[in-house]
Amino acid sequence: MSLTSALGLVTALAKPTPPTTHMQKQFLAVAVAVFSFTAQGAVPQNIAKLEDESIAESLAKLSDVNMFNLVGMHASEGRAFLTDTPLGKDAGKSDLDAIMSNRRFRKIFGELSRLDGTAAAEIINRELSRAVPDYLKMYEAEMLRQGPHFKVDKLAGINVFSGPVFAIGDVPEGEVVIAGARLKVLALVWTSGMLGLTGTTGQVERVARLAAKQRTDLYADSTLHPFFKNRMLERASLYNRQIISSGLLGVVGNRGLVASAIQAAGVEWQERKWVVSNDRSGARNLEDSLGSLTAKFTAPMDDAHFDILLKELHLSQQTGSPEK
């Protein structure tokens, strides 16, 4: 299957193949996600080469950080003014941009959308069962490596900091770094929600519990500077409230529960259109674009909204240590 065909998702979502049909109609009925692609222009060589990858190969390589457009993170690395916890309601939106910028992700999404729900869920479950433990090892290593440099007593009186620094580009082929590993997990969770794959509920809830625990642990650690906790949460943890909540709501088979959870949390669905550009510099030149895609995600989503949502979905009492 060509990559151009993989991007033709409007038809795939409008007319899903059984047995996915019921789940996707139920999912779209509550406007959990809308995903559409419009092909424009020829596929450049650096995208066309992905055509030869099997879906298994593409999933294995989804953690390649070089495929994610992380220009915003590049610009803000190094010295930064004091930021604090809790995270603001807009924190995490750059992850949406990064995932949508990944051409391999779009190929994977297109291929999964053509499968029936059971088959797609099996593939994502298998990949998350490997990706989450791999990510966890990297997260724990970063905490041990960088945490000691950001203790409150060491940084008393300092308002401008350098770091913590994470590799986000020009990484040797085949090398996996934490920025790519976390975006892979988040991309798979979001995909599960967008496709309404109820068969992935266990894995998606596992990620949600892990993300909530990471937040709890960092907020509670009074020895770490708030700046470091903010950066670790936003750049190294899985605590992306927009993606986690969209994934959770998408895989819930009970439409009434989804509707009541959205209402109780006081959130709504925000739609954004992403232009897919040839330019890796971060520019969005419509004349050079490969097309556009539109998706909906929950907003506003601060800690309070997220906690209410977890409670309504009966996850608030299950945020203990996840299996590794």
Secondary structure as GFF3:
##gff-version 3
##sequence-region A 1 324
A	DSSP	alpha_helix	3	6	.	.	.	ID=ss1
A	DSSP	alpha_helix	9	14	.	.	.	ID=ss2
A	DSSP	alpha_helix	20	29	.	.	.	ID=ss3
A	DSSP	beta_strand	36	39	.	.	.	ID=ss4
A	DSSP	alpha_helix	45	48	.	.	.	ID=ss5
A	DSSP	three_ten_helix	49	52	.	.	.	ID=ss6
A	DSSP	alpha_helix	55	60	.	.	.	ID=ss7
A	DSSP	three_ten_helix	65	67	.	.	.	ID=ss8
A	DSSP	alpha_helix	71	76	.	.	.	ID=ss9
A	DSSP	beta_strand	79	81	.	.	.	ID=ss10
A	DSSP	alpha_helix	93	101	.	.	.	ID=ss11
A	DSSP	alpha_helix	103	113	.	.	.	ID=ss12
A	DSSP	alpha_helix	117	146	.	.	.	ID=ss13
A	DSSP	three_ten_helix	147	150	.	.	.	ID=ss14
A	DSSP	three_ten_helix	152	154	.	.	.	ID=ss15
A	DSSP	beta_strand	160	162	.	.	.	ID=ss16
A	DSSP	alpha_helix	178	194	.	.	.	ID=ss17
A	DSSP	three_ten_helix	198	200	.	.	.	ID=ss18
A	DSSP	alpha_helix	201	220	.	.	.	ID=ss19
A	DSSP	alpha_helix	226	235	.	.	.	ID=ss20
A	DSSP	alpha_helix	241	251	.	.	.	ID=ss21
A	DSSP	alpha_helix	255	265	.	.	.	ID=ss22
A	DSSP	beta_strand	268	277	.	.	.	ID=ss23
A	DSSP	three_ten_helix	286	288	.	.	.	ID=ss24
A	DSSP	beta_strand	289	299	.	.	.	ID=ss25
A	DSSP	alpha_helix	303	312	.	.	.	ID=ss26
###
